[in-house]
Amino acid sequence: MYVVSKNGDSIVNLDNIKIILLCENDTAIKVYFSDGRGCQIAVYDSKESTLMAMKMLSNNIATQKIYKMPSDNEVKMKIISENKTSNQRIKGKKVKDHGKS
């Protein structure tokens, strides 16, 4: 799988990557190669956004041949979407069965 950096200036072959991690106050995502060299593939405005971008990357590693790191707006929309889903509650009354036939 190939990952295109957020700003589009680099393409990284994940077959050559040893580790992917958060750096620089948890607002950047960097990859490190087996030879010790590293490459920054994205920077976001908050730790929450960076963690979401990392989650989006990990969810797509096995399913895509090329993955472009998400923009700030894509990450924020995903956070909002997940928050809405987790905060929704089904409201209504439980149907009571009084044993009537």
N, CA, C and O atoms as a GROMACS GRO file, in nm:
protein
  404
    1MET      N    1   0.084  -0.117   0.000
    1MET     CA    2   0.000   0.000   0.000
    1MET      C    3   0.088   0.124   0.000
    1MET      O    4   0.196   0.126   0.060
    2TYR      N    5   0.040   0.225  -0.068
    2TYR     CA    6   0.109   0.354  -0.073
    2TYR      C    7   0.026   0.458   0.001
    2TYR      O    8  -0.097   0.458  -0.007
    3VAL      N    9   0.093   0.546   0.073
    3VAL     CA   10   0.027   0.656   0.142
    3VAL      C   11   0.079   0.786   0.083
    3VAL      O   12   0.200   0.810   0.078
    4VAL      N   13  -0.015   0.869   0.039
    4VAL     CA   14   0.019   1.001  -0.012
    4VAL      C   15   0.009   1.097   0.106
    4VAL      O   16  -0.091   1.098   0.178
    5SER      N   17   0.113   1.178   0.125
    5SER     CA   18   0.113   1.272   0.238
    5SER      C   19  -0.003   1.370   0.225
    5SER      O   20  -0.058   1.388   0.117
    6LYS      N   21  -0.039   1.431   0.336
    6LYS     CA   22  -0.152   1.524   0.340
    6LYS      C   23  -0.136   1.637   0.239
    6LYS      O   24  -0.233   1.673   0.172
    7ASN      N   25  -0.017   1.693   0.228
    7ASN     CA   26   0.003   1.805   0.135
    7ASN      C   27   0.041   1.757  -0.005
    7ASN      O   28   0.062   1.839  -0.095
    8GLY      N   29   0.052   1.625  -0.025
    8GLY     CA   30   0.076   1.569  -0.156
    8GLY      C   31   0.219   1.572  -0.205
    8GLY      O   32   0.245   1.540  -0.321
    9ASP      N   33   0.314   1.611  -0.119
    9ASP     CA   34   0.452   1.622  -0.165
    9ASP      C   35   0.533   1.494  -0.151
    9ASP      O   36   0.648   1.490  -0.194
   10SER      N   37   0.476   1.388  -0.092
   10SER     CA   38   0.547   1.261  -0.085
   10SER      C   39   0.451   1.143  -0.091
   10SER      O   40   0.335   1.152  -0.049
   11ILE      N   41   0.503   1.035  -0.144
   11ILE     CA   42   0.429   0.908  -0.150
   11ILE      C   43   0.518   0.805  -0.081
   11ILE      O   44   0.636   0.790  -0.115
   12VAL      N   45   0.462   0.734   0.015
   12VAL     CA   46   0.539   0.640   0.096
   12VAL      C   47   0.487   0.499   0.072
   12VAL      O   48   0.366   0.475   0.077
   13ASN      N   49   0.579   0.405   0.048
   13ASN     CA   50   0.545   0.264   0.033
   13ASN      C   51   0.546   0.203   0.172
   13ASN      O   52   0.651   0.194   0.236
   14LEU      N   53   0.429   0.159   0.220
   14LEU     CA   54   0.421   0.106   0.356
   14LEU      C   55   0.497  -0.025   0.373
   14LEU      O   56   0.525  -0.066   0.486
   15ASP      N   57   0.532  -0.092   0.264
   15ASP     CA   58   0.614  -0.213   0.275
   15ASP      C   59   0.752  -0.182   0.332
   15ASP      O   60   0.817  -0.270   0.388
   16ASN      N   61   0.796  -0.057   0.318
   16ASN     CA   62   0.928  -0.016   0.365
   16ASN      C   63   0.925   0.052   0.501
   16ASN      O   64   1.029   0.098   0.550
   17ILE      N   65   0.809   0.058   0.564
   17ILE     CA   66   0.793   0.131   0.690
   17ILE      C   67   0.808   0.037   0.808
   17ILE      O   68   0.753  -0.073   0.810
   18LYS      N   69   0.882   0.082   0.907
   18LYS     CA   70   0.898   0.006   1.031
   18LYS      C   71   0.794   0.049   1.134
   18LYS      O   72   0.741  -0.035   1.207
   19ILE      N   73   0.765   0.181   1.141
   19ILE     CA   74   0.672   0.231   1.243
   19ILE      C   75   0.604   0.360   1.193
   19ILE      O   76   0.663   0.440   1.121
   20ILE      N   77   0.479   0.376   1.235
   20ILE     CA   78   0.403   0.499   1.211
   20ILE      C   79   0.364   0.550   1.348
   20ILE      O   80   0.308   0.477   1.429
   21LEU      N   81   0.395   0.678   1.375
   21LEU     CA   82   0.364   0.729   1.509
   21LEU      C   83   0.332   0.878   1.509
   21LEU      O   84   0.358   0.949   1.413
   22LEU      N   85   0.274   0.922   1.622
   22LEU     CA   86   0.244   1.063   1.643
   22LEU      C   87   0.369   1.131   1.698
   22LEU      O   88   0.439   1.076   1.782
   23CYS      N   89   0.396   1.252   1.649
   23CYS     CA   90   0.512   1.328   1.694
   23CYS      C   91   0.473   1.474   1.714
   23CYS      O   92   0.360   1.513   1.688
   24GLU      N   93   0.568   1.552   1.761
   24GLU     CA   94   0.553   1.697   1.777
   24GLU      C   95   0.424   1.735   1.847
   24GLU      O   96   0.331   1.788   1.786
   25ASN      N   97   0.419   1.707   1.976
   25ASN     CA   98   0.302   1.737   2.060
   25ASN      C   99   0.176   1.667   2.010
   25ASN      O  100   0.066   1.719   2.024
   26ASP      N  101   0.193   1.550   1.952
   26ASP     CA  102   0.082   1.468   1.902
   26ASP      C  103   0.000   1.536   1.793
   26ASP      O  104  -0.119   1.508   1.780
   27THR      N  105   0.060   1.625   1.716
   27THR     CA  106  -0.012   1.689   1.606
   27THR      C  107   0.044   1.652   1.469
   27THR      O  108  -0.006   1.700   1.367
   28ALA      N  109   0.145   1.568   1.464
   28ALA     CA  110   0.204   1.526   1.337
   28ALA      C  111   0.208   1.373   1.332
   28ALA      O  112   0.220   1.306   1.434
   29ILE      N  113   0.196   1.320   1.211
   29ILE     CA  114   0.211   1.176   1.189
   29ILE      C  115   0.338   1.157   1.107
   29ILE      O  116   0.355   1.215   1.000
   30LYS      N  117   0.427   1.072   1.161
   30LYS     CA  118   0.553   1.044   1.092
   30LYS      C  119   0.565   0.894   1.069
   30LYS      O  120   0.512   0.813   1.145
   31VAL      N  121   0.637   0.861   0.963
   31VAL     CA  122   0.670   0.722   0.935
   31VAL      C  123   0.822   0.709   0.941
   31VAL      O  124   0.895   0.801   0.904
   32TYR      N  125   0.867   0.595   0.988
   32TYR     CA  126   1.011   0.568   0.994
   32TYR      C  127   1.041   0.441   0.918
   32TYR      O  128   0.973   0.339   0.932
   33PHE      N  129   1.146   0.449   0.837
   33PHE     CA  130   1.190   0.336   0.756
   33PHE      C  131   1.284   0.247   0.836
   33PHE      O  132   1.332   0.286   0.943
   34SER      N  133   1.310   0.126   0.784
   34SER     CA  134   1.398   0.033   0.856
   34SER      C  135   1.538   0.086   0.875
   34SER      O  136   1.607   0.047   0.969
   35ASP      N  137   1.582   0.176   0.786
   35ASP     CA  138   1.718   0.230   0.798
   35ASP      C  139   1.725   0.348   0.896
   35ASP      O  140   1.831   0.408   0.912
   36GLY      N  141   1.612   0.381   0.962
   36GLY     CA  142   1.612   0.487   1.063
   36GLY      C  143   1.569   0.623   1.012
   36GLY      O  144   1.539   0.712   1.092
   37ARG      N  145   1.565   0.641   0.880
   37ARG     CA  146   1.519   0.770   0.827
   37ARG      C  147   1.369   0.783   0.850
   37ARG      O  148   1.296   0.684   0.858
   38GLY      N  149   1.324   0.909   0.860
   38GLY     CA  150   1.183   0.934   0.883
   38GLY      C  151   1.126   1.033   0.784
   38GLY      O  152   1.199   1.102   0.714
   39CYS      N  153   0.993   1.039   0.779
   39CYS     CA  154   0.923   1.128   0.689
   39CYS      C  155   0.790   1.168   0.753
   39CYS      O  156   0.713   1.082   0.797
   40GLN      N  157   0.764   1.296   0.758
   40GLN     CA  158   0.637   1.345   0.811
   40GLN      C  159   0.532   1.337   0.700
   40GLN      O  160   0.554   1.388   0.591
   41ILE      N  161   0.418   1.272   0.729
   41ILE     CA  162   0.316   1.258   0.624
   41ILE      C  163   0.193   1.344   0.649
   41ILE      O  164   0.109   1.359   0.560
   42ALA      N  165   0.181   1.402   0.768
   42ALA     CA  166   0.066   1.490   0.796
   42ALA      C  167   0.085   1.568   0.924
   42ALA      O  168   0.152   1.522   1.018
   43VAL      N  169   0.026   1.688   0.928
   43VAL     CA  170   0.022   1.770   1.049
   43VAL      C  171  -0.122   1.819   1.065
   43VAL      O  172  -0.185   1.863   0.968
   44TYR      N  173  -0.173   1.811   1.186
   44TYR     CA  174  -0.309   1.854   1.215
   44TYR      C  175  -0.308   1.954   1.330
   44TYR      O  176  -0.204   1.975   1.394
   45ASP      N  177  -0.421   2.016   1.355
   45ASP     CA  178  -0.426   2.125   1.453
   45ASP      C  179  -0.447   2.080   1.596
   45ASP      O  180  -0.434   2.161   1.688
   46SER      N  181  -0.480   1.953   1.618
   46SER     CA  182  -0.501   1.906   1.755
   46SER      C  183  -0.470   1.757   1.766
   46SER      O  184  -0.462   1.686   1.665
   47LYS      N  185  -0.453   1.713   1.888
   47LYS     CA  186  -0.429   1.571   1.912
   47LYS      C  187  -0.550   1.489   1.868
   47LYS      O  188  -0.534   1.381   1.810
   48GLU      N  189  -0.670   1.539   1.895
   48GLU     CA  190  -0.793   1.469   1.856
   48GLU      C  191  -0.797   1.447   1.704
   48GLU      O  192  -0.830   1.338   1.658
   49SER      N  193  -0.764   1.550   1.629
   49SER     CA  194  -0.763   1.538   1.482
   49SER      C  195  -0.656   1.441   1.436
   49SER      O  196  -0.679   1.362   1.344
   50THR      N  197  -0.540   1.446   1.497
   50THR     CA  198  -0.430   1.357   1.459
   50THR      C  199  -0.466   1.212   1.488
   50THR      O  200  -0.439   1.123   1.407
   51LEU      N  201  -0.526   1.188   1.604
   51LEU     CA  202  -0.568   1.052   1.637
   51LEU      C  203  -0.674   1.001   1.540
   51LEU      O  204  -0.672   0.884   1.502
   52MET      N  205  -0.767   1.088   1.500
   52MET     CA  206  -0.870   1.048   1.405
   52MET      C  207  -0.807   1.017   1.269
   52MET      O  208  -0.844   0.919   1.205
   53ALA      N  209  -0.712   1.098   1.225
   53ALA     CA  210  -0.644   1.073   1.098
   53ALA      C  211  -0.570   0.939   1.104
   53ALA      O  212  -0.569   0.864   1.006
   54MET      N  213  -0.507   0.910   1.216
   54MET     CA  214  -0.437   0.783   1.234
   54MET      C  215  -0.537   0.667   1.229
   54MET      O  216  -0.509   0.563   1.170
   55LYS      N  217  -0.652   0.686   1.290
   55LYS     CA  218  -0.757   0.583   1.289
   55LYS      C  219  -0.806   0.561   1.146
   55LYS      O  220  -0.826   0.447   1.104
   56MET      N  221  -0.826   0.670   1.072
   56MET     CA  222  -0.871   0.659   0.933
   56MET      C  223  -0.768   0.585   0.848
   56MET      O  224  -0.804   0.503   0.764
   57LEU      N  225  -0.640   0.612   0.872
   57LEU     CA  226  -0.533   0.543   0.801
   57LEU      C  227  -0.535   0.394   0.835
   57LEU      O  228  -0.530   0.310   0.746
   58SER      N  229  -0.542   0.362   0.963
   58SER     CA  230  -0.539   0.221   1.004
   58SER      C  231  -0.660   0.144   0.953
   58SER      O  232  -0.650   0.024   0.925
   59ASN      N  233  -0.774   0.210   0.940
   59ASN     CA  234  -0.894   0.144   0.888
   59ASN      C  235  -0.883   0.116   0.738
   59ASN      O  236  -0.956   0.031   0.686
   60ASN      N  237  -0.793   0.184   0.669
   60ASN     CA  238  -0.781   0.169   0.525
   60ASN      C  239  -0.656   0.094   0.480
   60ASN      O  240  -0.640   0.068   0.361
   61ILE      N  241  -0.569   0.058   0.572
   61ILE     CA  242  -0.443  -0.006   0.536
   61ILE      C  243  -0.465  -0.135   0.456
   61ILE      O  244  -0.396  -0.158   0.357
   62ALA      N  245  -0.558  -0.217   0.498
   62ALA     CA  246  -0.577  -0.346   0.432
   62ALA      C  247  -0.671  -0.339   0.311
   62ALA      O  248  -0.680  -0.436   0.235
   63THR      N  249  -0.739  -0.227   0.292
   63THR     CA  250  -0.844  -0.224   0.190
   63THR      C  251  -0.810  -0.143   0.066
   63THR      O  252  -0.880  -0.154  -0.035
   64GLN      N  253  -0.705  -0.062   0.070
   64GLN     CA  254  -0.675   0.024  -0.044
   64GLN      C  255  -0.529   0.009  -0.087
   64GLN      O  256  -0.442  -0.022  -0.005
   65LYS      N  257  -0.503   0.030  -0.214
   65LYS     CA  258  -0.365   0.026  -0.264
   65LYS      C  259  -0.298   0.161  -0.247
   65LYS      O  260  -0.177   0.169  -0.223
   66ILE      N  261  -0.378   0.270  -0.260
   66ILE     CA  262  -0.325   0.405  -0.240
   66ILE      C  263  -0.420   0.479  -0.148
   66ILE      O  264  -0.542   0.480  -0.170
   67TYR      N  265  -0.365   0.541  -0.046
   67TYR     CA  266  -0.447   0.616   0.051
   67TYR      C  267  -0.388   0.755   0.067
   67TYR      O  268  -0.269   0.770   0.096
   68LYS      N  269  -0.469   0.857   0.049
   68LYS     CA  270  -0.426   0.996   0.071
   68LYS      C  271  -0.464   1.036   0.212
   68LYS      O  272  -0.579   1.019   0.252
   69MET      N  273  -0.368   1.088   0.286
   69MET     CA  274  -0.397   1.134   0.421
   69MET      C  275  -0.508   1.239   0.415
   69MET      O  276  -0.506   1.326   0.327
   70PRO      N  277  -0.604   1.232   0.507
   70PRO     CA  278  -0.719   1.321   0.501
   70PRO      C  279  -0.685   1.466   0.532
   70PRO      O  280  -0.592   1.496   0.607
   71SER      N  281  -0.762   1.556   0.473
   71SER     CA  282  -0.747   1.699   0.500
   71SER      C  283  -0.803   1.730   0.639
   71SER      O  284  -0.870   1.647   0.700
   72ASP      N  285  -0.776   1.851   0.686
   72ASP     CA  286  -0.830   1.894   0.815
   72ASP      C  287  -0.982   1.885   0.815
   72ASP      O  288  -1.042   1.839   0.913
   73ASN      N  289  -1.044   1.929   0.706
   73ASN     CA  290  -1.189   1.928   0.698
   73ASN      C  291  -1.246   1.786   0.699
   73ASN      O  292  -1.347   1.761   0.765
   74GLU      N  293  -1.182   1.693   0.627
   74GLU     CA  294  -1.228   1.554   0.628
   74GLU      C  295  -1.220   1.493   0.767
   74GLU      O  296  -1.310   1.419   0.808
   75VAL      N  297  -1.114   1.525   0.839
   75VAL     CA  298  -1.097   1.473   0.975
   75VAL      C  299  -1.204   1.531   1.067
   75VAL      O  300  -1.264   1.458   1.146
   76LYS      N  301  -1.227   1.661   1.058
   76LYS     CA  302  -1.328   1.724   1.145
   76LYS      C  303  -1.467   1.669   1.117
   76LYS      O  304  -1.544   1.646   1.210
   77MET      N  305  -1.499   1.646   0.989
   77MET     CA  306  -1.630   1.589   0.955
   77MET      C  307  -1.644   1.447   1.010
   77MET      O  308  -1.752   1.409   1.055
   78LYS      N  309  -1.536   1.370   1.008
   78LYS     CA  310  -1.538   1.234   1.062
   78LYS      C  311  -1.557   1.236   1.213
   78LYS      O  312  -1.631   1.154   1.268
   79ILE      N  313  -1.492   1.330   1.282
   79ILE     CA  314  -1.508   1.343   1.427
   79ILE      C  315  -1.653   1.378   1.459
   79ILE      O  316  -1.713   1.318   1.548
   80ILE      N  317  -1.709   1.474   1.387
   80ILE     CA  318  -1.849   1.513   1.409
   80ILE      C  319  -1.942   1.395   1.383
   80ILE      O  320  -2.035   1.370   1.460
   81SER      N  321  -1.917   1.322   1.276
   81SER     CA  322  -1.999   1.206   1.240
   81SER      C  323  -1.995   1.099   1.349
   81SER      O  324  -2.099   1.044   1.387
   82GLU      N  325  -1.876   1.070   1.399
   82GLU     CA  326  -1.864   0.966   1.503
   82GLU      C  327  -1.926   1.013   1.635
   82GLU      O  328  -1.984   0.932   1.707
   83ASN      N  329  -1.913   1.142   1.666
   83ASN     CA  330  -1.974   1.194   1.788
   83ASN      C  331  -2.125   1.187   1.782
   83ASN      O  332  -2.190   1.154   1.880
   84LYS      N  333  -2.182   1.219   1.666
   84LYS     CA  334  -2.328   1.212   1.649
   84LYS      C  335  -2.376   1.069   1.666
   84LYS      O  336  -2.476   1.045   1.734
   85THR      N  337  -2.305   0.974   1.605
   85THR     CA  338  -2.343   0.834   1.614
   85THR      C  339  -2.337   0.784   1.757
   85THR      O  340  -2.426   0.712   1.801
   86SER      N  341  -2.233   0.820   1.829
   86SER     CA  342  -2.219   0.771   1.966
   86SER      C  343  -2.314   0.841   2.063
   86SER      O  344  -2.345   0.786   2.169
   87ASN      N  345  -2.360   0.962   2.028
   87ASN     CA  346  -2.449   1.035   2.117
   87ASN      C  347  -2.597   1.010   2.090
   87ASN      O  348  -2.682   1.050   2.170
   88GLN      N  349  -2.628   0.944   1.980
   88GLN     CA  350  -2.769   0.919   1.950
   88GLN      C  351  -2.822   0.811   2.042
   88GLN      O  352  -2.754   0.712   2.070
   89ARG      N  353  -2.943   0.833   2.089
   89ARG     CA  354  -3.010   0.734   2.173
   89ARG      C  355  -3.146   0.708   2.114
   89ARG      O  356  -3.212   0.800   2.065
   90ILE      N  357  -3.188   0.585   2.119
   90ILE     CA  358  -3.321   0.552   2.071
   90ILE      C  359  -3.417   0.582   2.184
   90ILE      O  360  -3.401   0.532   2.296
   91LYS      N  361  -3.517   0.664   2.154
   91LYS     CA  362  -3.615   0.700   2.255
   91LYS      C  363  -3.746   0.633   2.224
   91LYS      O  364  -3.783   0.616   2.107
   92GLY      N  365  -3.814   0.596   2.324
   92GLY     CA  366  -3.944   0.531   2.308
   92GLY      C  367  -3.974   0.447   2.430
   92GLY      O  368  -3.887   0.421   2.513
   93LYS      N  369  -4.096   0.406   2.438
   93LYS     CA  370  -4.136   0.325   2.553
   93LYS      C  371  -4.116   0.178   2.523
   93LYS      O  372  -4.135   0.132   2.410
   94LYS      N  373  -4.077   0.107   2.625
   94LYS     CA  374  -4.061  -0.036   2.613
   94LYS      C  375  -4.200  -0.099   2.615
   94LYS      O  376  -4.285  -0.065   2.697
   95VAL      N  377  -4.220  -0.192   2.524
   95VAL     CA  378  -4.349  -0.261   2.519
   95VAL      C  379  -4.350  -0.365   2.629
   95VAL      O  380  -4.261  -0.450   2.640
   96LYS      N  381  -4.455  -0.357   2.712
   96LYS     CA  382  -4.467  -0.451   2.823
   96LYS      C  383  -4.559  -0.566   2.783
   96LYS      O  384  -4.667  -0.544   2.727
   97ASP      N  385  -4.517  -0.684   2.812
   97ASP     CA  386  -4.598  -0.802   2.785
   97ASP      C  387  -4.650  -0.850   2.919
   97ASP      O  388  -4.571  -0.891   3.005
   98HIS      N  389  -4.781  -0.847   2.937
   98HIS     CA  390  -4.840  -0.884   3.065
   98HIS      C  391  -4.885  -1.030   3.069
   98HIS      O  392  -4.966  -1.068   3.153
   99GLY      N  393  -4.834  -1.108   2.980
   99GLY     CA  394  -4.866  -1.251   2.981
   99GLY      C  395  -5.004  -1.283   2.926
   99GLY      O  396  -5.055  -1.393   2.948
  100LYS      N  397  -5.063  -1.191   2.855
  100LYS     CA  398  -5.195  -1.216   2.797
  100LYS      C  399  -5.178  -1.296   2.668
  100LYS      O  400  -5.083  -1.278   2.593
  101SER      N  401  -5.274  -1.384   2.645
  101SER     CA  402  -5.271  -1.464   2.523
  101SER      C  403  -5.376  -1.418   2.425
  101SER      O  404  -5.387  -1.474   2.316
   0.00000   0.00000   0.00000
